[in-house]
Amino acid sequence: MRFVQYYFGLPLAMIVICITFIPIFQRLNVYTAYEYLENRFDKKTRVLTSLLFLFPEAYQQESAFTLRVSFYQAF
């Protein structure tokens, strides 16, 4: 049952994200949520959110690419 929820939920979530976040990011001329957080708050918030994403990913050790991207976004 979890597969079915993921299979149908993911496209729905992608549509909602595209409708809500993409226009905001285009209007503000940012490419990532981390850039948005830096513009909205400060660099400390951007680094904190990047690290909060980075640590669970590093713990699981599933994707080296994800770690590099999130580290790059942090700094």
N, C-alpha and C positions, 0 to 999 in steps of 0.2 A: 504494500500500500504506500510506503514511503516513496518508492520510485514513481508512482503515479502522481503523487503530490508534487514531486520535483519536476516531473515531465510537463505537467500543466501549469504549475505555479511559476516556473522560471520565465516562460514567455510572457505571462501576465505581468510579472514584476518588471521585466525589461520594458514593456510598453508604458507602464506607469512611470518608470524612471525617465524614459525618453520624453514623455509629455511634461513632466515636472522639472527635472534638473537640467536638461540640455538647453532649453531657452534661457534659463538663468545663467548658466555657464557661458553661453554665447554673448549675452548682454554684458556680462562682466569681463569678458575676454580672458577667461581662465580655462585650463584644460583638465585639471584634476580637482578632486575634492580637497586635497591638501593645499593647493594654491588658494582655493576659496577660503579655507580656514585661516590661512596666513593673511589674506586681505581683510577678512572680517574681524579677526582678533589680532594675533601677532605670531611671530616665528616660533615662540615657545609652544604655542598650541599646535602648530603644524608638526613640530618635532615630536611632541607628546603623542599625538594621534598616530603618527607614523610608527613610533616605537611600540605603541599598544597593538598595532597590527603586526609588527615585525616579530615580536617575541613569541606569540603562539605559532606563527609560521616556522620560526626557527626551531621551536620545540618539536614540532611534528616532522621537520626535515623532509618535507615532501617536494618542495619546489625551490630550487636555487634561484631560478629566474625571478620569482615573486620576491624573494629576499633582496635581490639586487635592485629591483624596481622600487620597492618601498624604502630602501636605504637611500637611493638616489633622490627620491622625493623628499626625504627628511632633511637633506642637506643640499 
